[in-house]
Amino acid sequence: MKIGIIGLGFVGLSFASVLSSKGFDIVGIDVDIKKLETIKSGKSPFYEPKIEETLQKGLEKKLMLSEKIEYAVNNCDLILVTVGTPMTSDGNIDLRIILNACKKIGEALLKTQNRPDIIIKSTVIPRTTINKIKRKLELKSLKKEGEGFTLITNPEFLREGRAIEDTKNPHLIIIGTSRKKSAEKLKNFYEKIYGKKIPIIITNNTTAEIIKYANNSFLATKISFINNIANLCQTLPGTNVDIVAKAIGIDPRIGQQFLNAGPGYGGSCLPKDVQAMMIFQKNLGEESVLLNAVHQTNILQIDKIINLIEKSVGNLKNKQITILGLSFKEESDDIRESTSIKLIEILLKKQAKISVHDPKAIENTKTIFGDKISYHSKIKNALNNSHCTVIMTAWKQYSNLKNSDFDVMLKKIIIDTRRILNLNDNNLTYVGLGMGS
Ligand code: UGA
């Protein structure tokens, strides 16, 4: 069985690397020739733990790379579509990339006898598969879904920073299709990779699409909820959001995960999916009061951090503020919708001077701020002469910082939005977000 993977971003490259390293016959397709060259040389275009070693194993085995979609359409039994579905400036889902990929798949289907199963892994708003994607493929191929090809919605749940681990050990597989035979074929394929230990739910395309949005919306809801509790704790001396989270998380109906209060959720998925879902529901006349509140809570969280900084430092004009952590989460160089970037934008408007450190995301950040801020590869240099340090991302190296590491600061004020520091120095002002003092 030959498998085509169209779009080599986090999901596509993780699957291509893991599957080929396990000996599956994989063709990875991407329009970006430069990216393909990087991948061919065994390098990942983005930082992701364990991806390069997995990719290199795959390249030694059965990973082929090409920019030609028609190669995959002519030769593959399964075609996984893993292209991006980003957010437009008004919060809608931008389907141009996926529909363009489907146009090319359709044109290639027109000229082939091959009848592949086309597996939509990209996140798409409910009914996109059976309406827009199916229509595009049928229009371009002049073939009917179920005859010349089949269409399956198979959303992905892997996380950045753990993409390889999650691809190797998914917690769930969703197969959305009205074609029983194709569902069975895809189920067998997954069981070949994972054995029978992973739950597989077979449903229709639209339910599969809703599952993905419900999943991410629920995760976002948990984060906004705990941030709400954190803001309450902040006002009540002696209280600590982490103890509240630990206690409520012991209730099995709630669970421990995704209860880490912080600067708000960022990244290329949760903010985008919550907003797309809100708009989708509104257009159906079913406005979601809940998701609106989740989204608003998330937006307002950055103001809470600004308040904490101003309360400790006073007027920010010409004060040097150090930001530790730029990526939207640790173990990633991704700054899309990163709250650190939003914080820096606000601080610059208030005429603060900004110095930053991040183990991986400096280069990406330079593309946004250029020479407006100063970048440091050593934490100590970023802290030098600073009036206040704000920890935004829970990188391990920050949790290892000791009292003396902050001696180079002009004023030892530390705002820890992730509560990862453990300091006990009376000469130091430590403010943990969600810890009332
Ligand atoms: C998210 C989902 O977790 C994945 O299951 C999903 O596959 C992915 O989106 C997607 O749709 O592609 P990801 O965006 O990689 O994954 O990152 P998360 O681990 O969900 O973190 C998102 C944001 O929430 C980060 O800014 C993180 O710092 C924040 N967060 C997370 C918290 O503030 N508190 C928490 O307890 C957890």
Boltz pocket constraint, residues with backbone or C-beta under 6 A from the ligand:
constraints:
  - pocket:
      binder: B
      contacts: [[A, 123], [A, 156], [A, 157], [A, 158], [A, 159], [A, 160], [A, 161], [A, 216], [A, 219], [A, 223], [A, 257], [A, 258], [A, 259], [A, 260], [A, 261], [A, 262], [A, 263], [A, 264], [A, 265], [A, 266], [A, 267], [A, 268], [A, 269], [A, 270], [A, 328], [A, 329]]
      max_distance: 6.0
